[in-house]
Amino acid sequence: MFFFDHESIFFTLWGYPMSYLEFFGTLAGGVAVWLSARGNIWSWSIGIVNVVLFFFLFYQVQLYPDMFLQVFFFVTNLLGWWRWAHPKPGEENRRKELRASWMGFQPTFVLLLVTLAATAAFGYFASSLHELSPAFFPLPSAFPYADSFVLTISIAATYLMVQKKVECWAAWILADVVATYLYFSKSILFVGVEYLVFCLIAAYGLWQWSREARSSRVRLICLYGPESTGKSTLARKLAERYQTVYVPEVAREMIDSNRFTTEDIVRIGREQTARVLELAKKANRVLFCDTDVITTAIYSDVYLHEIPGELEDLERAIRYDQYFLFDVDVPWVADGLRDLDSRREEMFARFRVELERRKIPYVLVSGSYEARERAIVSVVDKLLMQKS
């Protein structure tokens, strides 16, 4: 049991004796918090290791409220892991996990009042523990009210984090500031330094989750169909109309002829996907995308007679809110890359079949470029009026 004994020293750093318990508990906690700030679901499993080790540590240094808090964290790590992996319909992000969202001012204010009331109640209880149970708590609680605030605000923050609410990081900043003071006061220096770093990570998490919450409200529009049907031109025009950004057909930036390889196809698919995910964070309510990974797969099959398996994974990474299938009833225009003018009807049928095979709803746009723009604007305007 020496590993769980705070007096068992792992190493000494600058005169500070570092126990096994403090070092590995802190290390697990740091990794878990960083992964949380990144929105990575594995933060919950590593967090379980952290709370088990800290339970033993806090008992031995008489931070009893913090010790009780680890029991709560153990349960919520399990709940959070499950909640993020099993979002309700409409709650999922592009990775099919729970997406970040805002809770709103009124429920946040109510939660803050409840937290302060719980701090007062639990602080009074913590200050009497050595009298109520002297056998188990031989020494009085070191900082009953400040430590209780860390406990209650951490409970609130964890509840918000399980639901992936952006406000959780504001709560964590408050908890980490007070906790940093407590741990330095009790000479748990390594943990104190860690919580100081946690303050910075929490600020990063607030920024990162705010971006995700904003991008999750952005409607993704895919302009889809064979070559020379007006997709690129309309993507630019629509982005200007809605004062937003658009994703170009990245293949045109990466190849200069139709003599490409499967490696090129994979690179194009990766970059097209990455560009959508990145620009969704900068878009104003709607993001227009000139083609998608299905298009990349179609051209791979047409020119190379094979489709790299990785494209299926990339396709699942993004869920478009609306597809517009472009008809081929406009003049074909050569541009150096286009060479399928004699197969336009065949390619149009292939594009349609790929959507229908995947059971993806779409709107067919045809006629002049002006008529196509009007048709798209009509649908997009209605889409933007709907609740996210």
N, C-alpha and C positions, 0 to 999 in steps of 0.2 A: 504493500500500500504506500511505499515511499513516494511514488509518483504523485499521489494526491495529497501529500503533506507539504504545506507551504514552507516548512523549514528545510525541505530537501532541495539543495541548491544545484542547479544545472550548470551555471557558470557565473563569474563575477565580471561585471562590466563597469569600468571607471569607479571601482569601489562599491558598486551596487550589487548585492547578491541576488541573482535571478533564479527563482525556483522553476522546476519543470512545469508546475501547474500554471504559474503566471505567464511563462513564455509561450507555451503551446496554446493556452486559452486565448491569449492576446493575438497570436498569429492567426488562429482560426477565425477570431472575431474580425480582424482586419480584412481578411480575404472575403468573408461573408458580406461585410458592409460595402466593400468595393463592388462586388458582384450585384448587390442590391441596387446600388446607384446606377449601374449599367442596365438594370432591369433583367438580369440573368436569373433564371429559375433555380439554378444550382446554389444560389445564396442560401436557400432554406436548409439544404442538407448539411452544408458546412456550418451553418449557424447552430445546428443541433450539437455538434462537437463543442463549439464555443460555450454554450450554456451549461452543458454538463460539467465542464472543467471549472467554470466560474462559480457554479453552485458551491463546490468544495472550497474554493478560494475565499469567497465572501463570508462563509460561515466562520472560517478561522481568523478573520480580521474584524469580526463583530459588525459587519455591515448587513444586518439581518434583513432589512427590507429588500436590499439588492439580492440577497440569497433567495428570498421568496419569489422575487421577480424572475429568477431563472426557471422556476417551475412553470410559470406562465409562458415564458419564452419557448420552453420545450414543446408545450402543447401548440402554441401558435405557429411555430416553425413547421409542424406537421400540417396544420390547417392551411397555412400560406402556400406550402408546396402544392397541396391538392387544389386550392382555389385558383392559383395561377395556371395550373395545368388543365383545369376544367372550367373555362369561362362559359357564362350563359350566352345564348344566341344574341348577337349584336354587341357583345363585350370584347370579342377577340381582336387581337392586333394582326398584323400581316404574318406573324409566325404561328397563328392560331392559339396564342396564349392570351391571358388577360391583359388588356391594354390599360395604360395609365389614363386617369381622368381626374377632373376637379370635383370636390365635394360641394363647394359653394360656401358663401359667407355665413348664412344663418346656422346650418348644422355645425359648422366649425366653431362658431361662437358658443353654441350650447355645449359642445363637447369640452371647450375650454373651461366653462363654468363648472361643469361636473368634475373635471380634473382638479380644479382648485379646492372644491369641497372635499373630494376624496383625499387630497393631500393633508388637509387639516385633520380629518378623522384618522387617517392611518398614521400621521405623525404623532398624534396623542397616544395611539395604541403602541407604536414603536418605542416611545419614551418610557413605557411601563413594562416592557417585556421582561426586564431583569427582575422586576418585582413579582410579576405574574408567574414566571417559570424560571427561578434562579438556577435550577439544576441544568437546564438546557441553555439558558442565556445568562452565564455568570457575570458578565460585564454589561453596563448600560450601553444602549445604542449610541454611537459616536455623534451622529448628526441626524436626529430623528426626523425633523421636518424637511430639511434639505434633501436628505436621502429618500424620504417619502415622496417628495416632488419628482425626483428622478424616477421613482417607481411608477407613479401615476401617469406622468407625462409619457413615459416609455410604453405603458399599457395603451394609452390613446394612440401613440404613434404606430405601435405594432398593429392595432386594429385597422388603422388607416392603410398601413402597408399591405396587410393581407388583402384589402380591397383594391390595392394599387391606386390610392388617392395621392395626388401630388402634395397635398398639405402635410402628409406624414413627415416630409423632410424639414419643414419649419418646426414641427414638434421635436424632431430628433436634434435639431440645432440647439434648442432650449435645453433638452435633456443632457446633451454632451457638454455644454458649457458648465452646467452645475456639477456634473459627474467629474469633469476634469479637476475642478477645485477640490472635491471630496477626496479623490484618489491621491492627489499631491499632498493633501493635509494628512492622510493616513500613511504616507511614505510608500504607497504602491506606485512607484515612479513609472515603471514601464507601462502599466495600464493607464496611468495619467497621461503619458505622452501619446498613447494610442487614442485616447478619447479626444485629445487636442487635434490629432489628425482626423478623427471622426467628424469634428466640426467642419473641416474643409471638405471632406468627402460628402457630408450632408448637403453642403452648399452646392457641390457639383451635382448631386442627385436631384436637388430641387430644379436646377437648370435643365438637366437631362430629361427628367420626367415631364417638365413643362413643355419641352419640345415635342416629346412623344404624344402628350395629350393634345397638343395643337395639331400635329400631323394626323392623329387618329380621326379628327373632325374634317379633314380634307377629303373631298370626293375625288376619286381616281377615275378618270375618263380615258378609255382606250380607243383611239382612232385606228381602225383595223381593216385590212383588206389588201388586195394585190397592188403591185407597183403602178405608179402614174394614175392615181385616182384622187389626188388632192389632199392627202393626209398631212404632209409636211407643211404645206402652205396654210391649211386651216388650223393646224396646231399653233402656229405662230399668231395668226389673226385672232383666234379664240383667246389665247393667253393675253393679248393686248386688250381685248374687249373686257375681260374679267379682271384685268390688272393683277395677273398672277404670272407664274413661270410655266414652262412646258418642258417635256423630255423629248429631245430629238431622236431620230433613228440613229443610234450610235454606230451601227454597222458602217455607215458612210464615213465615219471618222476613223475607222479601224482597217478598212480594206479599200483598195482602189481598182479592183477587178473582181470578176466572178470566179477566179481561180484561187479558191481558199481551201482550207483543210478543216477537219473536225476540231482540231485545236483552236483554230480561229473561231469556229462556231461557238465553242464553249466560252472563249474569252468575250465574244460579243454578248452571249446570254448573261454572263456574270456582270458585265458592265452595264447592260440595259437594266438589269434588276437593281444594281447598286445605285444607278442614277435616279430611278424612281423613288427608292427609299430615302435617298438624300434630299431630293428636291421636294418631296412631300413635307419635309420639315420647314421649308421656306415658302411653300405655296400659300396663296390667299384663298382659302375656302375650296378651291378646285385646282386639280393638276391635270393638264392635258398631255397624254402620252402618245407619241407617234410610233405606233406598233408595239408589240409585246414579245414575250419569249415563244408563244405559239407560232408567231410569224417566223422567228428564227428557226424553229424546228421544221416548219414547212419548207423553207428554202434549203435547209440542210438536206432534207429528203429529196427535193427536186434536183439539186446539183450534185450531191454526194451519194445519194441513195442509202443514207443511214442517218439516224438521229442519236446523238450522244445521250446516254442515260441521265447525265447531270441536268439536262434541260428540264426534265420532269420535276426535279427538286426545286429548281429555280422558278418554275411556273407556279408551284404551290406557295412560294414565298410572298406572292402579291395577290390580293383579291381586288379586282377592279369593280367599281360601283356601277359602271355602265359601259357597254361595248357599242360602238357604232360600226357597222359593216358597210364599207364603201363599195358601191356598184362600179362596174366598168363602162358605164354609158357616157364617158367623157373622152375626148381625144387622147390618144396615147402620145407621150412626149419623150423622146430619146434624151438621155443625159450622160451617156458613157458607161453606165452600169446596167441600165435596164436592157434586157434582151429577150423578154418573153411576150412581145407584142402579139405574136401569132397564137399564143396560148392563153389569152386573157380570160375567156369564158371558162376554160378548164381550171385556171388558177382561182377564179372567183368561186367556182363550185367547191374547190378544195378548202378554201378559207371558210365557207359557210358550213361544210361538213364537219370541220374541226370544232367549231363552236357547238354545233348541235350534238356531236358525239359526247361532248363534255357537259351537255345540258346547260350551257351558258346563255342566258337571255341576251338578245341584241336588238338594236334598231337599225333597219336597213335605210341607208341614205343614198339617194340617186338624184339625177337631174343635173342642172348647172351647179357651178361652185357656190353661187349665191343661194340657190335652193338648199344645198347641203348645209351651208352655214345656218340658214334660218331653221332648218329641221333640228340641228344639234342644239342651237340656242334655246329652242322651245323646250326640249327635254331637260337640258341642264338647268334652266331656270326653275322648273318644277322640282327637280332633284334637290336644289339648294334650299328650297322652301320647306322641305321635309325635315323633321327632327332627326339629328344624328343619332 
